[in-house]
Amino acid sequence: MLEQLNRIEQTALSMLDQVRDEAGLQQWRVKHLGRSSSLSQVLSKLGQLPKEERPMVGRRANQIRQALESALVEKSEALQQVAIQRSLEAERLDVSMPGRPAHSSRLHPATQTLRKIYQILAEMGFQIYWSREVETDAYNFELLNMPAHHPARDMWDTFHTTTPGVLLRTHTSPGQIHAMREFAPEPIRVILPGMCYRYEQLTARSEIQFNQVEGLAIGKNITFSDLKGTLADFARRMFGQNVRSRFRASHFPFTEPSAEVDIECFVCGGSGCSVCKQTGWLEILGCGMVHPTVLRNGGYDPEKHTGFAFGVGPERITQLRHRIEDIRYFWGNDMRFLEQF
């Protein structure tokens, strides 16, 4: 039996020297170290040997297995070195060539505008309050003075989930109720940034998803003059100290009175051009005094507290600042567009 083991070892080592690639090495391993190998068959018959021969034969068989496994590792490393050497010889590198330039990353243009808005409003004392994007019908509509079948709901058609009454928010205004119910009856001054969703036809001026920043200030003796002063100063800080702004009467169910804010067209200086549709003005946001019903739903007494709210679209402002004609560019992932900012 010992002579048979010696022959197995010599044959295996001899055949290992003839292996020239990884495929041949795997075939050798299966043949000489696998379950059907000659060495494994000897070990399986160990119990049939006389009791006095078993220790000696078993010890020798284990020694051979260890020797073959070590030889296998050495051969594998040698083949790897040969493969690396061949690769280096076939694919020579010119170390004198200049390396590829590293491209520095940059922020998305909408993110740049968002951070500018955060900075301006933070200097005015507003704090960021994050609210969820998946909302209930109550928070998105009813608590904002838009009960079921209210005609204003048609302006905010959205995406609904399979759970009745749960939808993707159409604006950041639901965050007003969350913030008010968390802090009432204390005064608050917060901004509510985040993504909004509306089921709209994709055009150069509308998208199914967009960022929005809601502003909310509630306290005692807050007036429309405070709102005008805040937004006029915001426009100057965003578009330049010499920019003129105006307020136009509008309507939102959750504010009363309501207004749209325009700035003087910085392309034509107010004389009228294609960018401002010959009006001389560019719309930047909507605003108003918080409706008493909304105040009451948020936990404030409208007899004691007043407040104002406004909504800014960062993509809209980015379009105005850089004269971008199509809002769909922001979501197209086109590097030719993004690398301009």
C-alpha positions as CSV (number, residue, x, y, z in Angstrom):
1,M,0.0,0.0,0.0
2,L,2.9,2.4,0.8
3,E,4.4,1.7,-2.7
4,Q,1.1,2.5,-4.3
5,L,0.9,5.8,-2.4
6,N,4.5,6.7,-3.5
7,R,3.5,6.0,-7.2
8,I,0.4,8.2,-6.8
9,E,2.6,11.0,-5.5
10,Q,5.2,10.7,-8.2
11,T,2.6,10.5,-11.0
12,A,0.7,13.5,-9.7
13,L,3.8,15.7,-9.4
14,S,5.0,14.6,-12.8
15,M,1.7,15.6,-14.4
16,L,1.7,18.9,-12.5
17,D,5.0,19.9,-14.2
18,Q,3.3,19.6,-17.5
19,V,0.4,21.9,-16.7
20,R,0.6,25.2,-18.6
21,D,-2.6,27.1,-17.8
22,E,-5.4,27.6,-15.3
23,A,-7.8,25.2,-17.1
24,G,-5.2,22.4,-17.0
25,L,-4.5,23.2,-13.3
26,Q,-8.2,22.7,-12.4
27,Q,-8.3,19.4,-14.3
28,W,-5.2,18.3,-12.4
29,R,-6.8,19.2,-9.0
30,V,-10.0,17.3,-9.7
31,K,-8.0,14.2,-10.9
32,H,-5.5,14.0,-8.1
33,L,-7.2,15.7,-5.2
34,G,-10.9,15.2,-5.9
35,R,-13.3,12.7,-4.4
36,S,-12.7,10.2,-7.2
37,S,-8.9,10.5,-7.2
38,S,-6.6,7.6,-6.5
39,L,-5.5,9.1,-3.2
40,S,-9.1,9.4,-2.0
41,Q,-9.8,5.8,-3.0
42,V,-6.9,4.7,-0.9
43,L,-8.2,6.6,2.1
44,S,-11.6,5.2,1.6
45,K,-10.2,1.6,1.9
46,L,-8.2,2.4,5.0
47,G,-10.7,0.5,7.2
48,Q,-10.0,-2.7,5.3
49,L,-6.3,-2.8,6.2
50,P,-5.0,-4.7,9.1
51,K,-5.1,-2.7,12.3
52,E,-1.3,-2.5,12.7
53,E,-0.9,-1.0,9.1
54,R,-3.7,1.7,9.3
55,P,-1.7,4.4,11.2
56,M,1.3,4.2,9.0
57,V,-0.7,4.2,5.7
58,G,-3.1,6.9,6.9
59,R,-0.1,9.1,8.0
60,R,1.6,8.7,4.7
61,A,-1.6,9.4,2.7
62,N,-2.1,12.7,4.6
63,Q,1.5,13.7,4.0
64,I,1.0,13.1,0.3
65,R,-2.2,15.1,0.3
66,Q,-0.5,18.0,2.0
67,A,2.4,17.9,-0.4
68,L,0.1,17.9,-3.5
69,E,-1.9,20.8,-2.1
70,S,1.3,22.8,-1.5
71,A,2.5,22.0,-5.0
72,L,-0.9,23.1,-6.4
73,V,-0.6,26.5,-4.6
74,E,2.9,27.0,-5.9
75,K,1.9,26.1,-9.4
76,S,-1.1,28.4,-9.3
77,E,1.1,31.4,-8.2
78,A,3.7,30.6,-10.9
79,L,1.0,30.5,-13.6
80,Q,-0.4,33.9,-12.4
81,Q,3.1,35.4,-12.6
82,V,3.5,34.1,-16.1
83,A,0.1,35.5,-17.1
84,I,1.0,39.0,-15.7
85,Q,4.3,38.9,-17.5
86,R,2.7,38.1,-20.8
87,S,0.1,40.9,-20.3
88,L,2.9,43.4,-19.6
89,E,4.8,42.3,-22.7
90,A,1.7,42.4,-24.9
91,E,0.3,45.7,-23.5
92,R,3.3,48.0,-22.9
93,L,2.6,51.3,-21.1
94,D,4.2,54.5,-22.1
95,V,4.8,56.1,-18.6
96,S,5.9,59.3,-20.3
97,M,2.4,60.0,-21.5
98,P,0.4,62.6,-19.5
99,G,-2.3,61.1,-17.3
100,R,-6.0,61.6,-18.0
101,P,-7.3,64.9,-16.4
102,A,-9.6,64.5,-13.4
103,H,-12.9,66.1,-13.9
104,S,-14.1,68.0,-10.8
105,S,-17.7,67.4,-9.8
106,R,-20.2,70.2,-9.3
107,L,-23.7,70.8,-8.0
108,H,-26.8,70.5,-10.1
109,P,-28.0,74.0,-11.2
110,A,-31.3,73.5,-9.2
111,T,-29.3,72.5,-6.1
112,Q,-27.2,75.6,-6.5
113,T,-30.3,77.8,-6.5
114,L,-31.8,75.8,-3.6
115,R,-28.7,76.5,-1.5
116,K,-28.8,80.2,-2.5
117,I,-32.4,80.4,-1.3
118,Y,-31.5,78.6,2.0
119,Q,-28.7,81.1,2.6
120,I,-30.9,84.2,1.9
121,L,-33.8,83.0,4.1
122,A,-31.5,81.8,6.8
123,E,-30.1,85.3,7.1
124,M,-33.7,86.5,7.6
125,G,-34.2,84.0,10.5
126,F,-36.0,81.2,8.7
127,Q,-35.1,77.6,9.7
128,I,-35.4,74.5,7.5
129,Y,-38.3,72.1,8.3
130,W,-38.4,68.9,6.4
131,S,-41.7,67.3,5.7
132,R,-42.7,64.0,4.0
133,E,-43.3,63.7,0.2
134,V,-46.0,61.0,0.6
135,E,-49.0,62.7,2.1
136,T,-52.7,62.1,3.0
137,D,-55.5,63.8,1.2
138,A,-56.3,65.6,4.5
139,Y,-52.9,67.3,4.8
140,N,-52.5,67.9,1.0
141,F,-56.0,69.4,0.5
142,E,-58.6,69.4,3.2
143,L,-56.6,71.0,6.0
144,L,-55.4,73.6,3.5
145,N,-59.0,74.8,3.0
146,M,-59.6,72.6,-0.1
147,P,-62.4,70.2,0.9
148,A,-63.6,67.4,-1.4
149,H,-64.8,68.5,-4.8
150,H,-63.2,72.0,-4.4
151,P,-62.5,73.3,-7.9
152,A,-58.9,74.3,-6.9
153,R,-58.1,70.6,-6.7
154,D,-58.1,70.4,-10.5
155,M,-55.0,72.6,-10.5
156,W,-53.1,70.0,-8.4
157,D,-53.9,66.6,-10.0
158,T,-51.3,64.2,-8.6
159,F,-50.2,60.6,-8.4
160,H,-52.2,58.4,-6.0
161,T,-51.0,55.2,-4.3
162,T,-52.9,52.0,-3.9
163,T,-53.8,53.0,-0.4
164,P,-57.0,55.2,-0.5
165,G,-56.4,58.8,0.5
166,V,-52.6,58.5,0.3
167,L,-50.8,60.4,-2.5
168,L,-47.6,62.1,-3.6
169,R,-47.9,65.7,-2.4
170,T,-48.6,68.4,-5.1
171,H,-46.9,71.2,-3.2
172,T,-44.9,71.7,0.0
173,S,-47.9,73.4,1.7
174,P,-48.9,70.3,3.7
175,G,-45.7,71.0,5.7
176,Q,-47.3,74.1,7.0
177,I,-49.8,72.0,9.0
178,H,-47.1,69.7,10.2
179,A,-45.0,72.6,11.4
180,M,-47.8,74.5,13.0
181,R,-49.1,71.5,14.9
182,E,-45.6,70.8,16.2
183,F,-44.9,74.3,17.4
184,A,-48.3,75.9,18.2
185,P,-49.0,78.2,19.9
186,E,-45.3,79.4,19.7
187,P,-44.3,81.8,16.9
188,I,-42.6,80.1,14.0
189,R,-40.5,81.1,11.0
190,V,-39.6,78.1,8.8
191,I,-39.0,77.1,5.2
192,L,-40.2,73.8,3.8
193,P,-38.1,72.6,0.9
194,G,-38.7,69.4,-1.0
195,M,-39.9,67.6,-4.1
196,C,-43.5,67.9,-5.4
197,Y,-45.4,65.9,-8.0
198,R,-48.2,66.7,-10.4
199,Y,-49.8,64.8,-13.2
200,E,-49.2,67.2,-16.0
201,Q,-48.3,67.1,-19.6
202,L,-44.6,67.5,-20.1
203,T,-43.8,70.8,-21.8
204,A,-41.0,73.4,-21.7
205,R,-42.7,75.0,-18.7
206,S,-44.2,72.0,-16.8
207,E,-42.8,68.8,-15.3
208,I,-44.3,65.9,-13.3
209,Q,-41.8,66.5,-10.5
210,F,-40.1,69.7,-9.3
211,N,-38.6,71.3,-6.2
212,Q,-40.4,73.8,-4.2
213,V,-39.5,75.9,-1.1
214,E,-42.4,77.0,1.1
215,G,-41.9,79.9,3.5
216,L,-44.1,80.3,6.6
217,A,-44.1,82.9,9.4
218,I,-46.7,82.9,12.2
219,G,-46.9,85.2,15.2
220,K,-48.8,88.1,16.7
221,N,-49.3,91.3,14.7
222,I,-47.8,90.0,11.5
223,T,-49.1,92.0,8.5
224,F,-49.1,92.0,4.8
225,S,-46.4,94.7,5.0
226,D,-44.1,92.2,6.7
227,L,-44.8,89.8,3.8
228,K,-44.0,92.5,1.2
229,G,-40.8,93.6,2.9
230,T,-39.6,90.1,3.3
231,L,-40.2,89.1,-0.4
232,A,-38.9,92.4,-1.8
233,D,-35.7,91.9,0.1
234,F,-35.5,88.3,-1.0
235,A,-35.8,89.4,-4.7
236,R,-33.0,92.0,-4.2
237,R,-30.7,89.4,-2.6
238,M,-31.5,86.8,-5.3
239,F,-31.4,88.9,-8.5
240,G,-29.5,92.0,-7.5
241,Q,-30.0,95.1,-5.4
242,N,-31.4,97.2,-8.2
243,V,-34.1,94.9,-9.2
244,R,-37.7,96.1,-8.9
245,S,-40.6,93.9,-7.8
246,R,-44.4,94.2,-7.8
247,F,-47.3,92.3,-6.3
248,R,-50.3,91.3,-8.3
249,A,-53.6,90.2,-6.7
250,S,-54.2,86.4,-7.1
251,H,-56.1,83.6,-5.3
252,F,-54.9,80.6,-3.4
253,P,-57.3,78.6,-1.2
254,F,-54.9,78.6,1.8
255,T,-54.1,82.3,1.8
256,E,-56.2,85.4,2.0
257,P,-55.4,87.9,0.6
258,S,-53.1,86.3,-2.0
259,A,-50.6,87.7,-4.5
260,E,-48.1,86.8,-7.2
261,V,-44.7,88.5,-7.1
262,D,-43.0,89.6,-10.2
263,I,-39.6,91.2,-10.8
264,E,-38.6,93.5,-13.5
265,C,-37.2,91.6,-16.5
266,F,-33.5,91.7,-16.3
267,V,-33.1,90.8,-20.0
268,C,-34.8,93.9,-21.4
269,G,-34.8,96.1,-18.4
270,G,-38.6,96.3,-18.4
271,S,-39.1,97.4,-22.0
272,G,-40.5,94.1,-23.1
273,C,-39.0,91.1,-24.8
274,S,-39.7,87.5,-25.7
275,V,-38.4,86.3,-22.3
276,C,-41.0,88.3,-20.4
277,K,-43.6,88.0,-23.1
278,Q,-43.4,91.7,-23.8
279,T,-44.7,92.5,-20.3
280,G,-41.5,93.7,-18.8
281,W,-42.0,91.5,-15.8
282,L,-41.1,88.0,-14.7
283,E,-43.2,86.0,-12.2
284,I,-41.1,84.4,-9.4
285,L,-43.4,83.2,-6.7
286,G,-46.9,83.2,-5.1
287,C,-47.7,84.3,-1.6
288,G,-50.4,85.6,0.8
289,M,-51.5,85.8,4.4
290,V,-52.3,82.5,5.9
291,H,-56.1,81.8,5.7
292,P,-57.8,81.8,9.2
293,T,-59.1,78.2,8.5
294,V,-55.6,77.0,7.9
295,L,-54.4,78.7,11.0
296,R,-57.1,77.0,13.0
297,N,-56.4,73.6,11.5
298,G,-52.7,74.1,12.5
299,G,-53.6,74.8,16.1
300,Y,-53.4,78.6,16.2
301,D,-56.2,81.0,17.2
302,P,-56.8,83.3,14.2
303,E,-58.1,86.0,16.6
304,K,-54.6,86.1,18.2
305,H,-52.2,85.0,15.5
306,T,-51.6,86.0,11.9
307,G,-49.0,84.8,9.4
308,F,-47.8,84.8,5.9
309,A,-46.7,82.1,3.5
310,F,-45.0,82.0,0.1
311,G,-43.9,79.3,-2.4
312,V,-40.8,79.5,-4.6
313,G,-39.8,77.2,-7.4
314,P,-36.0,76.8,-7.6
315,E,-36.1,75.4,-11.2
316,R,-38.3,78.4,-12.2
317,I,-35.8,80.9,-10.6
318,T,-32.9,79.0,-12.2
319,Q,-34.5,79.3,-15.6
320,L,-34.9,83.0,-15.1
321,R,-31.4,83.7,-13.9
322,H,-29.7,81.7,-16.7
323,R,-32.3,82.1,-19.5
324,I,-33.0,78.4,-19.7
325,E,-36.0,77.9,-22.0
326,D,-37.0,74.3,-21.2
327,I,-37.5,73.0,-17.6
328,R,-37.1,69.4,-18.8
329,Y,-33.3,70.0,-19.1
330,F,-33.1,69.8,-15.3
331,W,-34.1,66.1,-15.4
332,G,-32.6,65.0,-18.7
333,N,-29.1,64.1,-17.3
334,D,-27.5,65.7,-20.3
335,M,-23.9,66.5,-19.5
336,R,-23.7,69.1,-22.2
337,F,-26.3,71.1,-20.2
338,L,-25.1,70.3,-16.7
339,E,-21.5,71.2,-17.3
340,Q,-22.4,74.8,-18.1
341,F,-23.1,75.5,-14.4
